[in-house]
Amino acid sequence: MKDKSIKVAERKALFIRSLVYLSAGITVFILFAIIVYILMKGIPHIKPEMFQLKYNSINLSLMPAMINTVVMTGLTLLFAIPAGVFTAIYLVEYAKKENFFVRMINVTTETLAGIPSIVYGLFGYLFFVTKLKFSYSLISGALTLAIMILPLIIRTSQEALMSVPDMYREGSFGLGAGKLRTVFRIVLPSAMPGILSGIILGIGRIVGETAALIYTAGTVAQYYDSFLTSGRTLAIHLYSLWVEGLQTDSSYATAVILLVAVMIINALATFVASRIKKGNKEE
């Protein structure tokens, strides 16, 4: 009877393991198929003229969109990272765990994380573009995206801070360090790889966002001369070319550049996270 139950458990484990491998294989296959399809459709249409600074009806340059994408990403992270990380530090290190205010923040962040981006776009249009009179501009788009990725950064930062062992804090307190010094010199560096993982996810959402930016940053095909001017990002550039229906080849080429840009950003962020983690281990 005991041998029979062992065999049944082994069969269940084998079945579950097979499902895990199958799911992983399907996911990798779909990702690989999408990448190959984009590269095959886009690479033949990439031309040097696409990287000129001037955009016009003859030369559909994507360089202004690339510049705007970098600026938009930097501005959004400038607003979102301090607010998200400091909120997570307060929730994990300072606030009482059963506090009603803390529970409300957790529920709010989880709710905001599930709101469609078009809703954020409408809010950004009504508040930043209309109410604050920022008009269609990069600053309106960046503030809207900062609100959109804030729940993601808060939650990932919380998990990263909670994963730091309590013995680190206790050891720091035992050596005479205060709360603030312990948080910023011991806890935060140890949690930095996890925080950077959330920032990487946020960057991916910023670079690929269209709906929220159409209503806030606009679709003007020019590189920015100030934060109060309108400008399209690579994702909006791709969308605009595709919707027009006359330049589908250029939209595929833009998709290749967008894919490469996201891969480079993720690789750099991962490299920075690994270096920080290695430095923490050496210390």
Summary of the structure (lengths in Angstrom):
residues: 283
radius of gyration: 23.1
end to end distance: 54.4
largest distance: 78.8
contacts: 883
relative contact order: 0.13
helix: 79%
strand: 0%
